[in-house]
Amino acid sequence: MGLYSALDISVSGVTAERVAMELIASNLANINTTRTIYGGPYRRRVPVFTEKSLSFAEELSAAQGKLSGMGGGVEVMDVAEDNTPFPKVYKPDHPDADAQGFISLPNVNLSTEMTDMVYVTRLYQANITAFNSTKKMISDTLQIQ
């Protein structure tokens, strides 16, 4: 694995964590949304990560034994909806209340979202650190005389 491949892997991690952070922001923004355009309350959304596929040249090198155990990084394969049930609250005066006076709230939990935000921030920082370390190695290599 070359240093430029390491940079690509770090960039893929930063990009994937950016998408995860955007989903967390969307979840937090809709924490009180009881009616969406699809009907019903907002459903929490989470990213589904997968290993980024290798290029043909990288696959060929791996098959020839020139590369061992190298991945292509990470990418967001899909955005899934959390299927946990909606919490119900008694508010008979709310416009979205059912016949018994209950409304369904989004399945977004503030504690879970904040915990995920801290976790994603740490992963983002780790990828930036790996990127900067690799960049420094490339720079130091170019300085050798």
ABEGO torsion letter per residue (X at the ends): XBAAAAAAAAAAAAAAAAAAAAAAAAAAAAAABABBAAEEBBBBBBBBBBBBBBBAAAAAAAAAGABBGBBAEBBBABBBBBABBBBBBBBAABAABBAAGBBBBBABBAAAAAAAAAAAAAAAAAAAAAAAAAAAAAAAAAABX
